[in-house]
């Protein structure tokens, strides 16, 4: 399951990066003929670029988490909460196979992040 998920994410990241490079190259050549870029178009382009960057960063972070989970399988520690050391419930691992924390510890982590 982890390997399949990793493969899909890596494929999506590669596709988005290739698409972004192609669009970036096309945009530069098209805009060189336009004397003034319309501000609304620039804002839309910037928003789309920022959203693409966020998606890529999140996908790459998930790939790192999957790699860590695969290492944990090899090391015999997969399914163990990194914070409390208890077993992560199978339902959570089915929903999020690269989960590093049990639900209680994840909720505690999120509450602490909100307070900061």
C-alpha positions in Angstrom: 0.0 0.0 0.0 2.8 2.4 0.9 4.8 1.6 -2.2 1.7 2.1 -4.4 0.9 5.4 -2.7 4.5 6.5 -3.1 4.5 5.7 -6.8 1.3 7.7 -7.4 2.6 10.7 -5.5 6.0 10.6 -7.2 4.3 10.4 -10.6 2.0 13.4 -9.8 5.0 15.4 -8.6 7.0 14.7 -11.7 3.9 15.5 -13.9 3.3 18.8 -12.1 7.0 19.8 -12.3 7.1 19.1 -16.0 3.9 21.0 -16.6 5.0 24.0 -14.6 8.3 24.1 -16.5 6.5 24.0 -19.8 4.0 26.7 -18.8 6.8 28.9 -17.5 8.7 28.6 -20.7 5.5 29.3 -22.8 4.5 32.3 -20.6 7.8 34.0 -21.0 7.8 33.8 -24.8 4.1 34.9 -25.0 4.6 37.8 -22.6 7.6 39.1 -24.4 5.3 40.4 -27.2 2.9 42.1 -24.8 4.0 45.6 -23.7 2.1 45.7 -20.4 0.9 42.7 -18.5 -2.6 43.0 -17.2 -2.5 43.1 -13.3 -5.5 40.7 -12.9 -3.8 38.1 -15.1 -0.6 38.5 -13.1 -2.5 38.0 -9.9 -4.2 34.9 -11.2 -0.9 33.5 -12.5 0.8 34.1 -9.1 -2.0 32.5 -7.2 -1.9 29.4 -9.5 1.9 29.2 -9.1 1.7 29.5 -5.3 -1.0 26.8 -5.1 1.1 24.5 -7.3 4.2 25.1 -5.1 2.1 24.2 -2.0 0.8 21.1 -3.6 4.3 20.0 -4.6 5.7 20.7 -1.2 3.0 18.7 0.5 3.4 15.8 -1.9 7.1 15.8 -1.4 6.7 15.8 2.4 4.3 12.9 2.1 6.8 11.0 0.0 9.4 11.6 2.8 6.9 10.3 5.4 6.2 7.2 3.3 10.0 6.6 3.0 10.2 6.8 6.8 7.3 4.4 7.2 9.0 1.9 4.8 12.2 2.2 6.9 10.2 1.6 10.0 8.8 -1.6 8.4 12.3 -2.8 7.8 13.3 -1.9 11.3 10.2 -3.5 12.9 8.9 -0.3 14.4 6.0 0.4 11.9 2.8 1.2 13.6 4.3 2.5 16.8 3.6 6.1 17.9 6.7 8.2 17.9 5.5 10.2 20.9 4.1 7.7 23.4 5.4 4.4 22.0 1.9 2.8 21.9 0.5 1.0 18.9 -1.2 3.1 16.3 -4.7 1.6 15.7 -5.0 -0.3 12.4 -7.9 1.9 11.3 -5.7 5.0 11.5 -3.0 3.2 9.5 -5.5 2.2 6.9 -6.6 5.8 6.5 -3.1 7.2 6.7 -0.5 4.4 6.2 2.4 6.7 7.0 1.0 8.0 10.3 3.8 8.7 12.8 1.6 9.4 15.8 -1.5 7.8 17.3 -4.7 10.0 17.3 -4.3 11.2 20.9 -0.7 12.3 20.3 -1.5 13.9 17.0 -4.3 15.9 18.6 -2.0 17.0 21.4 0.6 18.1 18.8 -2.1 20.1 16.9 -3.3 21.8 20.1 0.2 22.8 21.0 0.8 24.2 17.5 -2.4 26.3 17.7 -1.2 27.8 21.0 2.1 29.0 19.5 
